[in-house]
Amino acid sequence: MHTSRPDREFHFTDDNFATIKKLIYERAGINLAETKRDMVYSRLSRRLRANNLRTFQQYLELLNDPDSHEQQEFVNSLTTNLTSFFRESHHFDILKEYFTEHKNKKSFRIWCCAASTGEEPYSIAMAAIEHFGTYNPPVEIFASDLDTKVLEKAQRGVYSFERVERLSDQRLKSFFFRGKGDNSGLVKVKSELQDLVYFFNLNLLSESWPFDQQFDIIFCRNVMIYFDKPTQYKVLKKFLPHLREDGLLFAGHSESFPHASDLFKLRKHTVYVKAHKMS
């Protein structure tokens, strides 16, 4: 049993935390552990201040107001966005191998369903440009995220130099402009890269998704770790009709789906294929 700490600005009770856990699970599938209690307090306290509220109970009442725009801010606040360019780099080698194995395809459609601030979909675009040797490779990249604020940053394509300093000099030269003057210390992805990526807001738990097309590749990395197994299974099952029969599903390095072996089977290195061909 936890009680609200007297040194805190806002009273934060067990019931408050339980209600927040329930709401974020229902709206985003995020399964909050008890260890995230302080993180929840810290992030949502900012929302109380922004709305000039004095208690968490008032904030929860605001979330229940159908006319309030706070629901998206609530989800944005509790979404974790850890990412980097060419994270888990072996996946991009496997992506290039897939391009080679299917060289007779006229075009490739790729969905990055946790785009965050854009590093992952832009890395996919860079890998495609490098493989095909042109700034106009035969790829379409769809990049979605639950958090609207990180999508805005992704669409701008502006990053601090620290975010790209591990990239090779060749990649920096080929894909980024360095800021000067007031923009010193910043880089911007080149328009050729931005033109390959279409960003949009999407909740993977929505009853329906705003497209019916199939993808050759789905990147869903480091998303499932926030879901419990029933939610993972539900999302994986929804992927099936959207992935081509010869398509690949990329997962994060700490994710595995033995509970969904009827849906997907491991190919190699956290890359999955459909367990069965669909009729």
Short mmCIF file of the C-alpha atoms (twelve columns), coordinates in Angstrom:
data_MODEL
# 
_entry.id   MODEL 
# 
loop_
_atom_site.group_PDB 
_atom_site.id 
_atom_site.type_symbol 
_atom_site.label_atom_id 
_atom_site.label_alt_id 
_atom_site.label_comp_id 
_atom_site.label_asym_id 
_atom_site.label_seq_id 
_atom_site.Cartn_x 
_atom_site.Cartn_y 
_atom_site.Cartn_z 
_atom_site.pdbx_PDB_model_num 
ATOM 1   C CA . MET A 1   0.000   0.000   0.000   1 
ATOM 2   C CA . HIS A 2   1.377   3.371   -1.043  1 
ATOM 3   C CA . THR A 3   0.361   6.713   0.362   1 
ATOM 4   C CA . SER A 4   0.879   10.062  -1.253  1 
ATOM 5   C CA . ARG A 5   4.211   11.598  -0.259  1 
ATOM 6   C CA . PRO A 6   3.870   14.799  1.799   1 
ATOM 7   C CA . ASP A 7   6.743   16.488  -0.060  1 
ATOM 8   C CA . ARG A 8   4.907   16.343  -3.374  1 
ATOM 9   C CA . GLU A 9   3.210   19.281  -5.007  1 
ATOM 10  C CA . PHE A 10  0.087   17.242  -5.800  1 
ATOM 11  C CA . HIS A 11  -1.735  14.590  -3.773  1 
ATOM 12  C CA . PHE A 12  -1.309  11.285  -5.664  1 
ATOM 13  C CA . THR A 13  -3.156  8.286   -4.288  1 
ATOM 14  C CA . ASP A 14  -3.270  4.554   -4.985  1 
ATOM 15  C CA . ASP A 15  -6.699  5.057   -6.553  1 
ATOM 16  C CA . ASN A 16  -5.338  7.805   -8.832  1 
ATOM 17  C CA . PHE A 17  -2.535  5.535   -10.036 1 
ATOM 18  C CA . ALA A 18  -4.911  2.587   -10.518 1 
ATOM 19  C CA . THR A 19  -7.271  4.726   -12.606 1 
ATOM 20  C CA . ILE A 20  -4.385  6.040   -14.731 1 
ATOM 21  C CA . LYS A 21  -3.101  2.489   -15.264 1 
ATOM 22  C CA . LYS A 22  -6.556  1.441   -16.452 1 
ATOM 23  C CA . LEU A 23  -6.948  4.435   -18.769 1 
ATOM 24  C CA . ILE A 24  -3.557  4.129   -20.487 1 
ATOM 25  C CA . TYR A 25  -4.079  0.387   -20.923 1 
ATOM 26  C CA . GLU A 26  -7.489  0.942   -22.523 1 
ATOM 27  C CA . ARG A 27  -6.323  3.796   -24.770 1 
ATOM 28  C CA . ALA A 28  -2.801  2.732   -25.718 1 
ATOM 29  C CA . GLY A 29  -2.304  -0.854  -24.553 1 
ATOM 30  C CA . ILE A 30  0.504   0.253   -22.255 1 
ATOM 31  C CA . ASN A 31  0.817   -2.010  -19.229 1 
ATOM 32  C CA . LEU A 32  2.248   0.208   -16.472 1 
ATOM 33  C CA . ALA A 33  4.230   -1.534  -13.742 1 
ATOM 34  C CA . GLU A 34  4.189   -0.348  -10.136 1 
ATOM 35  C CA . THR A 35  7.802   0.748   -10.670 1 
ATOM 36  C CA . LYS A 36  6.538   3.434   -13.095 1 
ATOM 37  C CA . ARG A 37  4.563   5.205   -10.366 1 
ATOM 38  C CA . ASP A 38  7.052   8.063   -9.901  1 
ATOM 39  C CA . MET A 39  7.416   8.491   -13.669 1 
ATOM 40  C CA . VAL A 40  3.638   8.773   -14.018 1 
ATOM 41  C CA . TYR A 41  3.459   11.368  -11.249 1 
ATOM 42  C CA . SER A 42  6.296   13.417  -12.749 1 
ATOM 43  C CA . ARG A 43  4.966   13.465  -16.314 1 
ATOM 44  C CA . LEU A 44  1.333   14.058  -15.468 1 
ATOM 45  C CA . SER A 45  2.146   16.768  -12.928 1 
ATOM 46  C CA . ARG A 46  3.216   18.846  -15.916 1 
ATOM 47  C CA . ARG A 47  -0.241  18.380  -17.407 1 
ATOM 48  C CA . LEU A 48  -1.889  19.481  -14.137 1 
ATOM 49  C CA . ARG A 49  0.180   22.671  -14.209 1 
ATOM 50  C CA . ALA A 50  -0.552  23.245  -17.900 1 
ATOM 51  C CA . ASN A 51  -4.295  23.003  -17.184 1 
ATOM 52  C CA . ASN A 52  -4.117  25.022  -13.943 1 
ATOM 53  C CA . LEU A 53  -5.440  22.104  -11.926 1 
ATOM 54  C CA . ARG A 54  -4.795  21.477  -8.249  1 
ATOM 55  C CA . THR A 55  -5.498  17.754  -7.878  1 
ATOM 56  C CA . PHE A 56  -5.122  14.523  -9.800  1 
ATOM 57  C CA . GLN A 57  -8.837  13.940  -9.270  1 
ATOM 58  C CA . GLN A 58  -9.571  17.121  -11.226 1 
ATOM 59  C CA . TYR A 59  -7.242  15.896  -13.967 1 
ATOM 60  C CA . LEU A 60  -8.995  12.525  -14.184 1 
ATOM 61  C CA . GLU A 61  -12.327 14.323  -14.459 1 
ATOM 62  C CA . LEU A 62  -10.875 16.370  -17.326 1 
ATOM 63  C CA . LEU A 63  -9.866  13.160  -19.106 1 
ATOM 64  C CA . ASN A 64  -13.473 11.988  -18.916 1 
ATOM 65  C CA . ASP A 65  -14.720 15.148  -20.609 1 
ATOM 66  C CA . PRO A 66  -15.585 14.173  -24.221 1 
ATOM 67  C CA . ASP A 67  -14.958 17.749  -25.384 1 
ATOM 68  C CA . SER A 68  -11.444 17.889  -23.925 1 
ATOM 69  C CA . HIS A 69  -8.303  17.672  -26.075 1 
ATOM 70  C CA . GLU A 70  -6.384  16.434  -23.047 1 
ATOM 71  C CA . GLN A 71  -6.786  12.765  -23.901 1 
ATOM 72  C CA . GLN A 72  -4.110  12.970  -26.619 1 
ATOM 73  C CA . GLU A 73  -1.820  14.932  -24.281 1 
ATOM 74  C CA . PHE A 74  -2.333  12.224  -21.658 1 
ATOM 75  C CA . VAL A 75  -1.227  9.520   -24.082 1 
ATOM 76  C CA . ASN A 76  1.669   11.656  -25.333 1 
ATOM 77  C CA . SER A 77  2.883   12.162  -21.763 1 
ATOM 78  C CA . LEU A 78  3.012   8.467   -20.908 1 
ATOM 79  C CA . THR A 79  4.507   7.253   -24.174 1 
ATOM 80  C CA . THR A 80  8.207   6.412   -24.071 1 
ATOM 81  C CA . ASN A 81  10.177  7.443   -27.180 1 
ATOM 82  C CA . LEU A 82  13.662  5.972   -27.138 1 
ATOM 83  C CA . THR A 83  15.165  5.778   -30.596 1 
ATOM 84  C CA . SER A 84  18.276  6.447   -32.658 1 
ATOM 85  C CA . PHE A 85  19.464  6.310   -36.248 1 
ATOM 86  C CA . PHE A 86  20.228  2.747   -37.431 1 
ATOM 87  C CA . ARG A 87  19.315  1.295   -34.050 1 
ATOM 88  C CA . GLU A 88  19.855  -2.492  -34.143 1 
ATOM 89  C CA . SER A 89  21.851  -2.043  -37.323 1 
ATOM 90  C CA . HIS A 90  21.691  -5.697  -38.408 1 
ATOM 91  C CA . HIS A 91  18.030  -5.154  -39.305 1 
ATOM 92  C CA . PHE A 92  19.018  -2.731  -42.030 1 
ATOM 93  C CA . ASP A 93  21.399  -5.300  -43.492 1 
ATOM 94  C CA . ILE A 94  18.501  -7.788  -43.554 1 
ATOM 95  C CA . LEU A 95  16.320  -5.133  -45.182 1 
ATOM 96  C CA . LYS A 96  18.889  -4.693  -47.973 1 
ATOM 97  C CA . GLU A 97  19.076  -8.482  -48.359 1 
ATOM 98  C CA . TYR A 98  15.306  -8.508  -48.811 1 
ATOM 99  C CA . PHE A 99  15.594  -5.918  -51.583 1 
ATOM 100 C CA . THR A 100 18.166  -8.126  -53.309 1 
ATOM 101 C CA . GLU A 101 16.132  -11.318 -52.880 1 
ATOM 102 C CA . HIS A 102 13.102  -9.600  -54.437 1 
ATOM 103 C CA . LYS A 103 14.884  -7.615  -57.118 1 
ATOM 104 C CA . ASN A 104 12.113  -8.327  -59.613 1 
ATOM 105 C CA . LYS A 105 9.583   -6.374  -57.556 1 
ATOM 106 C CA . LYS A 106 8.724   -3.019  -59.070 1 
ATOM 107 C CA . SER A 107 8.243   -1.312  -55.713 1 
ATOM 108 C CA . PHE A 108 8.344   -1.946  -51.972 1 
ATOM 109 C CA . ARG A 109 5.888   -0.701  -49.386 1 
ATOM 110 C CA . ILE A 110 7.215   -0.420  -45.821 1 
ATOM 111 C CA . TRP A 111 5.381   0.467   -42.604 1 
ATOM 112 C CA . CYS A 112 7.227   1.745   -39.561 1 
ATOM 113 C CA . CYS A 113 4.526   1.663   -36.900 1 
ATOM 114 C CA . ALA A 114 6.455   3.311   -34.049 1 
ATOM 115 C CA . ALA A 115 8.090   6.212   -35.855 1 
ATOM 116 C CA . SER A 116 8.774   8.267   -32.724 1 
ATOM 117 C CA . THR A 117 10.876  11.330  -33.641 1 
ATOM 118 C CA . GLY A 118 11.700  9.946   -37.097 1 
ATOM 119 C CA . GLU A 119 15.092  8.315   -36.742 1 
ATOM 120 C CA . GLU A 120 13.812  4.841   -37.651 1 
ATOM 121 C CA . PRO A 121 11.848  5.674   -40.825 1 
ATOM 122 C CA . TYR A 122 14.639  7.986   -42.015 1 
ATOM 123 C CA . SER A 123 17.136  5.157   -41.429 1 
ATOM 124 C CA . ILE A 124 14.937  2.905   -43.569 1 
ATOM 125 C CA . ALA A 125 14.918  5.574   -46.280 1 
ATOM 126 C CA . MET A 126 18.715  5.933   -46.113 1 
ATOM 127 C CA . ALA A 127 19.184  2.164   -46.370 1 
ATOM 128 C CA . ALA A 128 16.940  2.090   -49.449 1 
ATOM 129 C CA . ILE A 129 18.785  4.969   -51.121 1 
ATOM 130 C CA . GLU A 130 22.134  3.294   -50.436 1 
ATOM 131 C CA . HIS A 131 20.952  -0.050  -51.768 1 
ATOM 132 C CA . PHE A 132 19.379  1.234   -54.970 1 
ATOM 133 C CA . GLY A 133 21.985  3.925   -55.551 1 
ATOM 134 C CA . THR A 134 19.455  6.686   -56.117 1 
ATOM 135 C CA . TYR A 135 17.603  9.325   -54.105 1 
ATOM 136 C CA . ASN A 136 14.455  8.035   -55.766 1 
ATOM 137 C CA . PRO A 137 14.400  4.344   -54.784 1 
ATOM 138 C CA . PRO A 138 11.300  2.234   -55.495 1 
ATOM 139 C CA . VAL A 139 10.055  2.383   -51.891 1 
ATOM 140 C CA . GLU A 140 7.111   3.937   -50.070 1 
ATOM 141 C CA . ILE A 141 7.597   4.364   -46.332 1 
ATOM 142 C CA . PHE A 142 4.596   4.868   -44.074 1 
ATOM 143 C CA . ALA A 143 5.537   6.002   -40.565 1 
ATOM 144 C CA . SER A 144 2.961   6.129   -37.781 1 
ATOM 145 C CA . ASP A 145 3.014   6.825   -34.071 1 
ATOM 146 C CA . LEU A 146 0.597   7.225   -31.209 1 
ATOM 147 C CA . ASP A 147 2.292   10.397  -29.950 1 
ATOM 148 C CA . THR A 148 1.401   13.477  -31.992 1 
ATOM 149 C CA . LYS A 149 4.228   15.615  -30.576 1 
ATOM 150 C CA . VAL A 150 7.013   13.282  -31.676 1 
ATOM 151 C CA . LEU A 151 5.409   13.039  -35.122 1 
ATOM 152 C CA . GLU A 152 5.652   16.816  -35.473 1 
ATOM 153 C CA . LYS A 153 9.369   16.606  -34.701 1 
ATOM 154 C CA . ALA A 154 9.771   13.704  -37.137 1 
ATOM 155 C CA . GLN A 155 8.129   15.661  -39.945 1 
ATOM 156 C CA . ARG A 156 10.425  18.644  -39.345 1 
ATOM 157 C CA . GLY A 157 13.461  16.358  -39.572 1 
ATOM 158 C CA . VAL A 158 15.669  18.635  -37.461 1 
ATOM 159 C CA . TYR A 159 18.005  17.061  -34.889 1 
ATOM 160 C CA . SER A 160 20.812  18.046  -32.588 1 
ATOM 161 C CA . PHE A 161 24.217  17.024  -33.896 1 
ATOM 162 C CA . GLU A 162 24.545  14.588  -30.965 1 
ATOM 163 C CA . ARG A 163 21.749  12.514  -32.533 1 
ATOM 164 C CA . VAL A 164 23.768  11.903  -35.709 1 
ATOM 165 C CA . GLU A 165 27.376  11.974  -34.555 1 
ATOM 166 C CA . ARG A 166 27.672  8.185   -34.700 1 
ATOM 167 C CA . LEU A 167 26.767  8.144   -38.380 1 
ATOM 168 C CA . SER A 168 29.581  7.892   -40.908 1 
ATOM 169 C CA . ASP A 169 30.882  11.042  -42.569 1 
ATOM 170 C CA . GLN A 170 29.509  9.708   -45.854 1 
ATOM 171 C CA . ARG A 171 25.982  9.375   -44.458 1 
ATOM 172 C CA . LEU A 172 26.156  12.817  -42.866 1 
ATOM 173 C CA . LYS A 173 27.225  14.332  -46.167 1 
ATOM 174 C CA . SER A 174 24.690  12.403  -48.233 1 
ATOM 175 C CA . PHE A 175 21.598  12.821  -46.098 1 
ATOM 176 C CA . PHE A 176 21.868  15.919  -43.880 1 
ATOM 177 C CA . PHE A 177 22.412  19.658  -44.019 1 
ATOM 178 C CA . ARG A 178 24.418  21.168  -41.173 1 
ATOM 179 C CA . GLY A 179 22.956  24.246  -39.549 1 
ATOM 180 C CA . LYS A 180 24.842  27.526  -39.492 1 
ATOM 181 C CA . GLY A 181 24.505  30.681  -37.402 1 
ATOM 182 C CA . ASP A 182 21.464  30.401  -35.147 1 
ATOM 183 C CA . ASN A 183 21.072  26.781  -36.274 1 
ATOM 184 C CA . SER A 184 24.609  25.805  -35.376 1 
ATOM 185 C CA . GLY A 185 24.701  22.422  -33.659 1 
ATOM 186 C CA . LEU A 186 21.637  21.228  -35.587 1 
ATOM 187 C CA . VAL A 187 21.199  19.112  -38.700 1 
ATOM 188 C CA . LYS A 188 18.246  18.714  -41.049 1 
ATOM 189 C CA . VAL A 189 17.455  15.694  -43.164 1 
ATOM 190 C CA . LYS A 190 17.515  16.418  -46.883 1 
ATOM 191 C CA . SER A 191 14.199  16.858  -48.671 1 
ATOM 192 C CA . GLU A 192 14.875  13.785  -50.843 1 
ATOM 193 C CA . LEU A 193 14.778  11.734  -47.629 1 
ATOM 194 C CA . GLN A 194 11.641  13.429  -46.311 1 
ATOM 195 C CA . ASP A 195 9.859   12.864  -49.613 1 
ATOM 196 C CA . LEU A 196 10.123  9.094   -49.140 1 
ATOM 197 C CA . VAL A 197 8.297   9.075   -45.795 1 
ATOM 198 C CA . TYR A 198 4.621   9.701   -45.065 1 
ATOM 199 C CA . PHE A 199 3.980   10.383  -41.359 1 
ATOM 200 C CA . PHE A 200 0.575   9.900   -39.722 1 
ATOM 201 C CA . ASN A 201 -0.984  9.421   -36.296 1 
ATOM 202 C CA . LEU A 202 -2.177  5.904   -35.484 1 
ATOM 203 C CA . ASN A 203 -3.096  3.956   -32.374 1 
ATOM 204 C CA . LEU A 204 -2.281  0.283   -32.940 1 
ATOM 205 C CA . LEU A 205 -5.192  -0.589  -30.648 1 
ATOM 206 C CA . SER A 206 -7.764  1.191   -32.814 1 
ATOM 207 C CA . GLU A 207 -10.526 -1.096  -34.010 1 
ATOM 208 C CA . SER A 208 -9.684  -0.256  -37.614 1 
ATOM 209 C CA . TRP A 209 -6.610  1.147   -39.333 1 
ATOM 210 C CA . PRO A 210 -6.872  3.847   -42.020 1 
ATOM 211 C CA . PHE A 211 -5.555  1.694   -44.858 1 
ATOM 212 C CA . ASP A 212 -6.235  -1.663  -46.441 1 
ATOM 213 C CA . GLN A 213 -3.043  -2.179  -48.411 1 
ATOM 214 C CA . GLN A 214 -0.414  -4.805  -47.776 1 
ATOM 215 C CA . PHE A 215 3.211   -4.125  -46.878 1 
ATOM 216 C CA . ASP A 216 6.383   -5.943  -47.833 1 
ATOM 217 C CA . ILE A 217 7.994   -4.971  -44.539 1 
ATOM 218 C CA . ILE A 218 6.582   -3.970  -41.147 1 
ATOM 219 C CA . PHE A 219 8.889   -2.498  -38.535 1 
ATOM 220 C CA . CYS A 220 7.300   -2.850  -35.091 1 
ATOM 221 C CA . ARG A 221 10.331  -2.580  -32.857 1 
ATOM 222 C CA . ASN A 222 10.366  -1.984  -29.105 1 
ATOM 223 C CA . VAL A 223 6.608   -1.481  -29.005 1 
ATOM 224 C CA . MET A 224 5.384   -4.870  -27.837 1 
ATOM 225 C CA . ILE A 225 7.437   -4.654  -24.628 1 
ATOM 226 C CA . TYR A 226 4.833   -2.173  -23.342 1 
ATOM 227 C CA . PHE A 227 1.924   -4.547  -24.041 1 
ATOM 228 C CA . ASP A 228 0.805   -7.602  -22.120 1 
ATOM 229 C CA . LYS A 229 0.626   -10.889 -24.023 1 
ATOM 230 C CA . PRO A 230 -3.101  -10.713 -24.905 1 
ATOM 231 C CA . THR A 231 -2.596  -7.219  -26.360 1 
ATOM 232 C CA . GLN A 232 0.518   -8.359  -28.237 1 
ATOM 233 C CA . TYR A 233 -1.445  -11.213 -29.748 1 
ATOM 234 C CA . LYS A 234 -4.292  -8.907  -30.769 1 
ATOM 235 C CA . VAL A 235 -1.913  -6.514  -32.574 1 
ATOM 236 C CA . LEU A 236 0.082   -9.303  -34.232 1 
ATOM 237 C CA . LYS A 237 -3.126  -10.868 -35.511 1 
ATOM 238 C CA . LYS A 238 -4.151  -7.518  -37.023 1 
ATOM 239 C CA . PHE A 239 -0.781  -7.338  -38.819 1 
ATOM 240 C CA . LEU A 240 -1.396  -10.587 -40.727 1 
ATOM 241 C CA . PRO A 241 -3.698  -9.307  -43.498 1 
ATOM 242 C CA . HIS A 242 -1.498  -6.225  -43.914 1 
ATOM 243 C CA . LEU A 243 1.717   -8.191  -44.537 1 
ATOM 244 C CA . ARG A 244 2.441   -9.822  -47.882 1 
ATOM 245 C CA . GLU A 245 2.909   -13.577 -47.938 1 
ATOM 246 C CA . ASP A 246 6.662   -13.149 -48.428 1 
ATOM 247 C CA . GLY A 247 6.880   -10.127 -46.110 1 
ATOM 248 C CA . LEU A 248 8.967   -9.585  -42.992 1 
ATOM 249 C CA . LEU A 249 8.053   -8.314  -39.530 1 
ATOM 250 C CA . PHE A 250 10.921  -6.693  -37.618 1 
ATOM 251 C CA . ALA A 251 10.696  -6.752  -33.800 1 
ATOM 252 C CA . GLY A 252 12.914  -5.259  -31.102 1 
ATOM 253 C CA . HIS A 253 15.956  -7.055  -29.694 1 
ATOM 254 C CA . SER A 254 14.175  -7.923  -26.420 1 
ATOM 255 C CA . GLU A 255 10.886  -9.002  -27.988 1 
ATOM 256 C CA . SER A 256 9.773   -12.536 -28.816 1 
ATOM 257 C CA . PHE A 257 6.384   -14.037 -29.551 1 
ATOM 258 C CA . PRO A 258 6.248   -17.736 -28.598 1 
ATOM 259 C CA . HIS A 259 2.642   -17.145 -27.488 1 
ATOM 260 C CA . ALA A 260 1.788   -16.174 -31.085 1 
ATOM 261 C CA . SER A 261 3.521   -19.046 -32.880 1 
ATOM 262 C CA . ASP A 262 0.317   -19.720 -34.814 1 
ATOM 263 C CA . LEU A 263 0.672   -16.237 -36.340 1 
ATOM 264 C CA . PHE A 264 4.407   -15.630 -36.835 1 
ATOM 265 C CA . LYS A 265 7.559   -17.713 -36.783 1 
ATOM 266 C CA . LEU A 266 11.115  -16.515 -36.262 1 
ATOM 267 C CA . ARG A 267 13.260  -16.249 -39.364 1 
ATOM 268 C CA . LYS A 268 16.416  -14.835 -37.757 1 
ATOM 269 C CA . HIS A 269 17.612  -12.083 -35.431 1 
ATOM 270 C CA . THR A 270 14.163  -10.878 -34.255 1 
ATOM 271 C CA . VAL A 271 12.813  -10.913 -37.815 1 
ATOM 272 C CA . TYR A 272 9.570   -12.832 -38.304 1 
ATOM 273 C CA . VAL A 273 7.579   -14.289 -41.188 1 
ATOM 274 C CA . LYS A 274 4.018   -15.500 -41.315 1 
ATOM 275 C CA . ALA A 275 3.586   -18.892 -39.676 1 
ATOM 276 C CA . HIS A 276 1.151   -20.015 -42.363 1 
ATOM 277 C CA . LYS A 277 0.277   -18.852 -45.829 1 
ATOM 278 C CA . MET A 278 -3.133  -17.230 -45.838 1 
ATOM 279 C CA . SER A 279 -5.732  -18.704 -48.147 1 
# 
